[in-house]
Amino acid sequence: MSTAYQEPAGADVTLDELYQDPYPAFRWFREHDPVPWIPAAGRYLVTRHRDIVFVDTHPEMFSADEQGSLVTRVMGHNMLRKDGAAHDRDRRAAEPALRPRIVKEHWTPRFQQNADDLIDGFIENGSGDLFRDFAGPLSARNLAAIMGLRDVADQDLQTWSQALIDGAGNYADDPDVWARCEAASLGVDAAIDAVIPYLQANPDGSVISAMLHADEPLAPDEIRANVKVFIGGGLNEPRDAVGVAAWATLTHPEVRRAVEADPTLWRRVFEEAVRWIAPIGMYPRQTTQEVELGGRVLPAGARLGVCAGSANRDETVFERPDEFDIDRPPAPHVAFGGGPHFCLGTWAARAQVAQIALPTLFRRLRGLRLDEQDPVRLGGWVFRGVLNLPAVWDA
Ligand code: HEM
């Protein structure tokens, strides 16, 4: 997958190089300069596994509440950009909807129904882009159910999600991006406002219901900000995990044979896929004090990019880290982050991808194979995944 890096990456690595393939540069940084200042990103990148675990588990030194955060500007102040008691309050309110037992009993049957409905709609075609026709709409439909949103079209949720993500990364201050973001924000707010009265009177297992009926209920503007972080952060990642895991399975015949013989191995395919290509490759933090990290003294207020995508390829933790290998010895990947902001949707993601999406896709689309006329493309470093998944099967 990764090509050999030709020149020392140093501080002059461009965002385009990182977008195309960040792994050669990450490897160089881990070995030579593990916390480099990257002018193009306006951040120090934290690239080694042990330094990232240290950052994640010392929130008093590394704040998630970044000054001037675009996430906060675009979505409103939400749990992802809060620390301490304020973070705990938002997270506690949402968390009951995403506990493993609720995921198993409440959401997993919905995930199965959604996967089957989507496949019913295109199975007769015998070919299609499984990223566009399956991974994306399935993640949208599953997320709408988990949130308690009703009558929201798959495409609207995907458009809103992309607009919010683009806004959260709009360092170039592009007015078109702000306009799309504003439209998305209005759409999300209207969808939330439409369900609040119903969920107020009829609690169900959803996230919005949990926020309304928590011991310390969230106010409507707090619900709006936190729902936006779910929409920005709970759609792309399962979509990209489905895309990468399906692509890896289709290009590794030994893995395919193994999961066809023993479907419980889909769980290992999922974990290895999010280790190999972390759907969230980078997330931000800011130092609260002067601190030494990876041999570099960082001033108070320094902006960091915590590179989960690099930690998951750290050769001191994972042997042959660039290889996709479902038999590798267990080691702790950081695809779901760590510390107080550890992904709240971890169990929902495992259920929807490993338990439902992948086994259902490979079981129902007989003779599934890649369409050799149309190559699979990958992109991204802040978020990374396949950009298409053209496939054919026996209709
Ligand atoms: C494979 C799928 C997923 C991956 C790899 C992933 C990854 C992550 C990561 C790395 C973080 C930490 C970010 C940080 O510390 O700044 C995070 C946080 C979060 N994720 Fe996920 N995520 C996935 C799926 C989901 C899903 C399906 C949902 C919702 C249903 C979700 C909801 C959240 C929320 C609400 C947070 C913020 C938690 C907090 O701030 O306390 N995620 N996720």
Residues whose N, C-alpha, C, O or C-beta is under 5 A from the ligand:
A	BS01	HEM	M79 L80 R91 I146 G233 G234 E237 P238 A241 P279 I280 Y283 P284 V334 A335 F336 G337 P340 H341 F342 C343 L344 G345 A348 A349
